[in-house]
Amino acid sequence: MLTSNLVRVRHARNRVVPYYLDADDPRWLEAAERLLELFRGQEGRTRGELEEEVSEAFGGDAGHLVHHGLAKLLEDRCEFEVVSGQPPEQVREVVFRAAAAWRAGADGFRRGFDRTAVLQQAAAELGISAEEAEQALFADLKSEQRLIRFKDISAERLLHRYNVALAQAVLLRSVRVAVDIRREPPQRYRQLLRLVKFHRLVCETKRTSPDSCRLVLDGPLSLFSATQKYGLQLALFLPAVLLCRDFELVAELRWGARRQPKTFTLTPADGLVSYLSDAGTYVPPELGMFVEMFRKKAPGWDISEETDVFPLGDGWWVPDFRLTHKESGQSVWLEVLGFWRRSSAEQHLDRLRRHATMPFLLAVSDQLRIDEAGLEGLPASIHRFRQMPLADEVARLAEELITAK
């Protein structure tokens, strides 16, 4: 994450526009590669030594804010530890006591200070060498922590990560963030809503069209306390939004020391690339086969991926499919529990049991080993399956549901 002194933006009337980097620009690619070389293979060096090398290499450059921003992101990819053979606080206690005694002298009169002699005296008391005592003396200071591991990255990905970090830093000044998401499969909506809950964000969700929804999130500056922690969680949610194909984010900001009202917008046209791996829209092949079989064996029904978002207690629910009866136009929602972790499935069933009010179809894989008691109390018709849901059985249960309405 970028600190406030490293954020580069311009103001266009009431808008805040970050200075994103062109990840294809040879100049920036070269700078990123030079920085990477300062961090690669530097295990054992102190944090202070690395920072000094970055300052020496780029401190006088006109684009030093960018370079220090990139270096900050690389530092975040480092693992530092206190490396000392003796607890530093214990070494300091012995050294400071020896220094006080040396100054006072044996006869009680003050005398000139001899650093080497003091370290030797303290080292002898600790049973270590003077060099080890000196090394351990302030080993727990942040600048003296030593690099243990560096998670490497390519120059291009570092530039993309910088652009995302700029947008994240801007969101830390937000009061309200509205995100419109369009034309995504249900897996994406489910992923986003799960992350909203995981990051404990204050959020309202509503459907804005048949294939889109809006997330309205409180910003950190709308809260009375814990704004820094909440702001970090909001920033960590942004990369998931960037995985969407069609979105628009509009943030209401309070900018600067005077907290002037500003706005910040973000769309795919800005070219930001998420650093998250995109596992949110994975569709198991068994579900794809089920859809094909359903269309063949149930000609009286249409099947489509569901994008409706239903409130469910303190969370939300996005069913997998909508089954629409062609003659009557009535719809039935289908949820497939076949490719979940058992613990997640049981928690989801509990939320459905407590909060779902409309009848729906629930297809449950035998691989989850959920007994009949675990399915009691649900407002659902249950279909158990082994490898994939049976299309004709799902159609039969759907017929029963619309007949019963």
C-alpha positions as CSV (number, residue, x, y, z in Angstrom):
1,M,0.0,0.0,0.0
2,L,1.2,3.5,-0.8
3,T,1.5,6.0,2.0
4,S,-0.1,9.5,1.6
5,N,3.2,11.2,0.8
6,L,3.7,8.9,-2.2
7,V,0.2,9.5,-3.8
8,R,0.4,11.3,-7.1
9,V,-2.9,12.8,-8.4
10,R,-4.2,15.8,-10.3
11,H,-7.4,17.7,-9.8
12,A,-9.9,18.3,-12.6
13,R,-12.5,20.6,-11.0
14,N,-14.1,18.4,-8.4
15,R,-12.5,15.2,-9.6
16,V,-9.3,13.4,-8.3
17,V,-7.4,11.7,-11.1
18,P,-4.4,9.5,-10.2
19,Y,-1.3,9.7,-12.3
20,Y,-1.3,6.1,-13.5
21,L,1.9,4.7,-15.1
22,D,2.0,3.2,-18.6
23,A,3.1,-0.3,-18.0
24,D,4.3,-0.6,-21.6
25,D,6.6,2.5,-21.3
26,P,10.2,1.4,-21.7
27,R,11.4,4.2,-19.4
28,W,9.2,2.9,-16.5
29,L,9.9,-0.7,-17.3
30,E,13.7,0.0,-17.0
31,A,13.2,1.9,-13.7
32,A,11.2,-1.0,-12.3
33,E,13.8,-3.5,-13.3
34,R,16.6,-1.4,-11.7
35,L,14.6,-1.4,-8.5
36,L,14.0,-5.1,-8.6
37,E,17.8,-5.7,-9.0
38,L,18.3,-3.8,-5.7
39,F,16.0,-6.2,-3.9
40,R,16.9,-9.5,-5.6
41,G,19.5,-11.7,-3.9
42,Q,19.9,-9.2,-0.9
43,E,19.0,-11.6,1.9
44,G,20.9,-10.7,5.0
45,R,21.0,-6.9,4.3
46,T,19.3,-4.6,6.7
47,R,16.1,-2.6,5.8
48,G,18.1,0.6,6.3
49,E,20.8,-0.5,3.8
50,L,18.2,-1.2,1.2
51,E,16.4,2.1,1.7
52,E,19.8,3.9,1.5
53,E,20.6,2.2,-1.8
54,V,17.2,3.2,-3.3
55,S,17.7,6.8,-2.2
56,E,21.2,6.9,-3.7
57,A,20.0,5.3,-7.0
58,F,16.9,7.5,-7.5
59,G,16.8,10.3,-4.9
60,G,17.8,13.1,-7.3
61,D,15.6,11.9,-10.2
62,A,12.6,14.1,-11.2
63,G,10.3,11.0,-10.9
64,H,11.6,10.1,-7.4
65,L,8.1,9.9,-6.0
66,V,7.3,7.1,-8.4
67,H,10.5,5.3,-7.7
68,H,10.0,5.5,-3.9
69,G,6.4,4.4,-4.4
70,L,7.6,1.4,-6.4
71,A,10.3,0.7,-3.8
72,K,7.6,0.8,-1.1
73,L,5.6,-1.9,-2.9
74,L,8.7,-4.0,-3.2
75,E,9.4,-3.5,0.5
76,D,5.9,-4.8,1.2
77,R,7.0,-8.0,-0.6
78,C,9.9,-8.5,1.7
79,E,10.0,-10.5,4.9
80,F,12.3,-8.9,7.6
81,E,13.3,-10.4,10.9
82,V,15.3,-9.4,13.9
83,V,18.6,-11.3,13.6
84,S,20.5,-11.5,16.9
85,G,22.3,-14.1,18.9
86,Q,21.2,-12.3,22.1
87,P,17.9,-10.5,23.0
88,P,18.7,-6.9,22.1
89,E,16.9,-5.5,25.1
90,Q,19.1,-7.7,27.4
91,V,22.3,-6.6,25.6
92,R,21.3,-2.9,25.9
93,E,20.7,-3.3,29.7
94,V,24.1,-4.7,30.2
95,V,25.9,-2.2,27.9
96,F,24.1,0.8,29.4
97,R,24.9,-0.4,32.9
98,A,28.6,-0.9,31.9
99,A,28.6,2.6,30.3
100,A,27.3,4.2,33.5
101,A,29.8,2.4,35.6
102,W,32.7,3.4,33.3
103,R,31.7,7.1,33.4
104,A,31.6,7.1,37.2
105,G,34.9,5.3,37.5
106,A,36.1,3.1,40.4
107,D,36.9,6.1,42.6
108,G,33.5,7.8,41.9
109,F,35.0,10.5,39.6
110,R,33.8,10.9,36.1
111,R,36.3,10.1,33.3
112,G,36.4,10.0,29.5
113,F,34.2,7.6,27.7
114,D,35.8,4.6,25.9
115,R,33.1,2.9,23.7
116,T,35.3,0.0,22.8
117,A,36.2,-0.8,26.4
118,V,32.5,-0.6,27.4
119,L,31.5,-3.0,24.7
120,Q,34.3,-5.4,25.7
121,Q,33.3,-5.3,29.3
122,A,29.6,-5.9,28.5
123,A,30.5,-8.7,26.0
124,A,32.5,-10.4,28.7
125,E,29.6,-10.3,31.1
126,L,27.3,-11.8,28.4
127,G,29.8,-14.4,27.3
128,I,29.9,-13.2,23.7
129,S,32.4,-11.2,21.5
130,A,32.4,-7.4,21.4
131,E,31.4,-7.6,17.7
132,E,28.3,-9.7,18.6
133,A,27.4,-7.3,21.3
134,E,27.6,-4.3,19.0
135,Q,25.5,-6.1,16.3
136,A,22.8,-7.1,18.8
137,L,22.7,-3.7,20.6
138,F,20.0,-2.2,18.3
139,A,19.1,-5.3,16.1
140,D,15.4,-4.9,16.9
141,L,15.2,-1.4,15.4
142,K,13.2,-1.3,12.2
143,S,16.1,-0.1,10.2
144,E,18.3,-2.9,11.5
145,Q,15.9,-5.7,10.7
146,R,17.4,-8.1,8.1
147,L,15.9,-9.3,4.9
148,I,15.0,-13.0,5.1
149,R,12.9,-13.4,2.0
150,F,11.8,-11.4,-1.1
151,K,8.8,-12.4,-3.2
152,D,9.9,-11.6,-6.7
153,I,7.7,-10.0,-9.4
154,S,8.2,-8.9,-13.0
155,A,8.8,-5.3,-13.9
156,E,5.5,-5.1,-15.8
157,R,3.4,-6.6,-13.0
158,L,5.1,-4.2,-10.5
159,L,3.9,-1.2,-12.6
160,H,0.4,-2.6,-12.7
161,R,0.5,-3.1,-9.0
162,Y,1.6,0.5,-8.6
163,N,-1.5,1.7,-10.5
164,V,-3.8,-0.4,-8.3
165,A,-2.0,0.9,-5.1
166,L,-2.7,4.5,-6.3
167,A,-6.4,3.8,-6.6
168,Q,-6.4,2.0,-3.2
169,A,-4.8,5.0,-1.6
170,V,-7.4,7.4,-3.0
171,L,-10.2,5.2,-1.6
172,L,-8.8,5.7,1.9
173,R,-10.2,9.2,1.7
174,S,-13.7,8.1,0.7
175,V,-17.0,8.6,2.4
176,R,-19.1,6.5,0.1
177,V,-18.3,4.1,-2.7
178,A,-20.8,2.9,-5.3
179,V,-19.9,0.1,-7.7
180,D,-22.1,-0.9,-10.6
181,I,-21.3,-4.3,-12.0
182,R,-22.8,-5.6,-15.2
183,R,-23.1,-8.8,-17.2
184,E,-21.2,-11.1,-14.8
185,P,-22.0,-14.7,-14.1
186,P,-23.4,-15.7,-10.7
187,Q,-20.0,-17.0,-9.6
188,R,-18.6,-13.5,-9.8
189,Y,-21.4,-11.9,-7.8
190,R,-21.1,-14.7,-5.2
191,Q,-17.4,-14.0,-5.0
192,L,-17.8,-10.3,-4.5
193,L,-20.5,-10.6,-1.9
194,R,-18.4,-13.2,0.0
195,L,-15.5,-10.8,0.0
196,V,-17.7,-7.9,1.2
197,K,-18.6,-10.1,4.2
198,F,-15.0,-11.3,4.7
199,H,-13.6,-7.8,4.8
200,R,-16.5,-6.7,7.1
201,L,-17.5,-3.9,4.9
202,V,-20.7,-1.9,5.5
203,C,-22.6,-2.5,2.2
204,E,-26.1,-2.2,0.6
205,T,-26.8,-4.3,-2.5
206,K,-29.6,-3.7,-5.0
207,R,-30.4,-4.9,-8.5
208,T,-30.3,-2.1,-11.1
209,S,-31.2,-4.1,-14.2
210,P,-31.8,-7.7,-15.2
211,D,-28.1,-8.4,-15.5
212,S,-26.5,-5.9,-13.2
213,C,-26.3,-4.9,-9.5
214,R,-25.0,-2.0,-7.4
215,L,-22.8,-2.3,-4.3
216,V,-22.9,0.8,-2.1
217,L,-20.1,0.7,0.5
218,D,-19.4,3.0,3.4
219,G,-16.0,4.7,3.1
220,P,-13.6,4.9,6.0
221,L,-14.3,8.7,6.5
222,S,-18.0,7.9,7.1
223,L,-17.1,6.1,10.4
224,F,-16.5,7.6,13.8
225,S,-13.7,5.2,14.7
226,A,-11.3,2.5,13.4
227,T,-11.2,4.4,10.1
228,Q,-7.6,3.2,9.2
229,K,-8.4,-0.5,9.7
230,Y,-11.7,-0.2,7.8
231,G,-10.0,1.8,5.0
232,L,-7.4,-1.0,4.6
233,Q,-10.2,-3.6,4.2
234,L,-12.0,-1.4,1.6
235,A,-8.7,-1.1,-0.3
236,L,-8.1,-4.8,-0.2
237,F,-11.6,-5.3,-1.8
238,L,-10.8,-3.2,-4.9
239,P,-8.7,-5.9,-6.7
240,A,-11.8,-8.2,-6.7
241,V,-13.8,-5.4,-8.5
242,L,-11.0,-5.1,-11.1
243,L,-11.6,-8.7,-12.1
244,C,-15.1,-7.7,-13.5
245,R,-15.4,-7.1,-17.2
246,D,-17.8,-4.2,-17.0
247,F,-18.0,-2.0,-13.9
248,E,-18.1,1.6,-12.8
249,L,-16.8,2.7,-9.4
250,V,-17.7,6.2,-8.1
251,A,-16.3,7.3,-4.8
252,E,-17.3,10.4,-2.8
253,L,-14.1,11.8,-1.2
254,R,-13.1,14.3,1.5
255,W,-9.7,15.4,0.2
256,G,-6.8,17.2,1.8
257,A,-6.4,18.9,5.2
258,R,-9.6,20.8,4.6
259,R,-11.5,17.7,3.5
260,Q,-12.9,19.2,0.4
261,P,-15.6,17.2,-1.4
262,K,-14.2,15.4,-4.4
263,T,-15.1,12.5,-6.6
264,F,-13.1,9.6,-8.0
265,T,-14.2,7.3,-10.8
266,L,-12.8,4.0,-12.0
267,T,-13.8,1.9,-15.0
268,P,-12.1,-0.8,-17.1
269,A,-11.1,2.0,-19.5
270,D,-8.5,3.0,-16.9
271,G,-6.6,-0.2,-17.6
272,L,-5.9,-1.3,-14.0
273,V,-5.0,-4.9,-13.7
274,S,-5.9,-6.9,-10.6
275,Y,-3.2,-8.8,-8.8
276,L,-5.6,-11.5,-7.7
277,S,-5.8,-14.8,-9.4
278,D,-9.2,-15.1,-11.0
279,A,-10.8,-18.2,-9.6
280,G,-14.1,-16.6,-8.9
281,T,-15.8,-17.5,-12.2
282,Y,-14.7,-21.1,-12.5
283,V,-17.5,-23.3,-13.6
284,P,-17.1,-27.1,-13.0
285,P,-17.5,-29.1,-16.3
286,E,-20.2,-31.1,-14.7
287,L,-22.4,-28.0,-14.4
288,G,-21.8,-27.2,-18.1
289,M,-22.9,-30.7,-19.0
290,F,-26.0,-30.4,-16.8
291,V,-27.1,-27.3,-18.6
292,E,-26.7,-29.0,-22.0
293,M,-28.7,-32.0,-20.8
294,F,-31.4,-29.9,-19.3
295,R,-32.0,-28.0,-22.6
296,K,-32.3,-31.4,-24.4
297,K,-34.4,-33.2,-21.9
298,A,-36.6,-30.4,-20.7
299,P,-37.8,-28.5,-23.9
300,G,-40.6,-26.8,-22.0
301,W,-38.1,-24.9,-19.8
302,D,-35.5,-22.3,-20.3
303,I,-32.3,-22.3,-18.1
304,S,-30.1,-19.3,-17.5
305,E,-27.3,-18.5,-15.1
306,E,-28.8,-16.5,-12.2
307,T,-27.7,-13.0,-11.5
308,D,-30.4,-12.0,-9.0
309,V,-29.0,-11.0,-5.6
310,F,-31.3,-11.9,-2.7
311,P,-30.7,-10.6,0.9
312,L,-30.0,-13.5,3.3
313,G,-29.7,-12.4,6.9
314,D,-26.5,-10.4,7.2
315,G,-25.4,-11.6,3.8
316,W,-26.7,-12.3,0.3
317,W,-27.6,-15.2,-1.9
318,V,-27.0,-15.7,-5.6
319,P,-28.6,-19.0,-6.9
320,D,-26.9,-20.8,-9.7
321,F,-29.7,-21.0,-12.2
322,R,-33.1,-19.6,-13.1
323,L,-35.5,-22.1,-14.6
324,T,-38.3,-20.5,-16.6
325,H,-41.4,-22.4,-17.6
326,K,-42.0,-21.4,-21.3
327,E,-45.8,-21.8,-21.2
328,S,-46.6,-20.0,-17.9
329,G,-43.6,-17.8,-17.7
330,Q,-43.1,-18.8,-14.0
331,S,-39.5,-19.1,-12.7
332,V,-37.9,-21.5,-10.3
333,W,-34.4,-20.9,-8.7
334,L,-31.9,-23.7,-8.6
335,E,-29.0,-23.9,-6.2
336,V,-26.4,-26.7,-6.7
337,L,-24.3,-27.8,-3.7
338,G,-21.9,-30.1,-5.4
339,F,-18.6,-28.4,-5.6
340,W,-18.4,-26.7,-2.2
341,R,-16.3,-27.5,0.9
342,R,-18.6,-29.3,3.4
343,S,-18.1,-26.7,6.1
344,S,-19.1,-23.9,3.7
345,A,-22.1,-25.9,2.5
346,E,-23.4,-26.5,6.0
347,Q,-23.0,-22.8,6.9
348,H,-24.9,-21.9,3.7
349,L,-27.7,-24.3,4.4
350,D,-28.0,-22.8,7.9
351,R,-28.5,-19.3,6.4
352,L,-31.0,-20.6,3.9
353,R,-32.9,-22.4,6.6
354,R,-33.1,-19.3,8.8
355,H,-33.6,-16.6,6.2
356,A,-34.9,-17.9,2.8
357,T,-38.6,-17.4,2.3
358,M,-39.3,-18.4,-1.3
359,P,-39.5,-22.0,-2.5
360,F,-36.5,-23.1,-4.6
361,L,-34.7,-26.2,-5.8
362,L,-31.7,-27.5,-4.1
363,A,-29.5,-30.1,-5.7
364,V,-27.1,-31.7,-3.2
365,S,-24.1,-33.9,-4.1
366,D,-23.7,-37.2,-2.2
367,Q,-20.0,-36.3,-1.9
368,L,-20.8,-33.7,0.7
369,R,-22.1,-36.4,3.0
370,I,-24.9,-34.2,4.3
371,D,-27.6,-36.4,6.0
372,E,-31.3,-35.9,5.9
373,A,-31.3,-34.1,9.2
374,G,-29.0,-31.4,7.7
375,L,-31.6,-30.7,5.0
376,E,-34.7,-30.4,7.3
377,G,-36.5,-27.1,7.6
378,L,-35.5,-25.8,4.2
379,P,-38.2,-24.2,2.0
380,A,-36.8,-26.2,-0.9
381,S,-37.4,-29.3,-3.0
382,I,-34.3,-31.5,-2.6
383,H,-32.6,-33.5,-5.4
384,R,-29.6,-35.6,-4.4
385,F,-27.1,-36.6,-7.1
386,R,-23.8,-38.4,-7.5
387,Q,-21.8,-37.0,-10.3
388,M,-24.1,-34.2,-11.7
389,P,-27.7,-33.2,-11.3
390,L,-30.2,-35.3,-13.4
391,A,-31.9,-33.0,-15.8
392,D,-35.3,-34.9,-16.0
393,E,-35.5,-35.1,-12.2
394,V,-34.8,-31.3,-11.8
395,A,-37.5,-30.6,-14.4
396,R,-40.0,-32.8,-12.6
397,L,-39.4,-31.0,-9.2
398,A,-39.6,-27.6,-10.9
399,E,-43.0,-28.7,-12.4
400,E,-44.2,-29.6,-8.9
401,L,-43.1,-26.2,-7.5
402,I,-45.0,-24.1,-10.1
403,T,-48.1,-26.3,-9.8
404,A,-48.1,-25.8,-6.1
405,K,-48.0,-22.0,-6.4
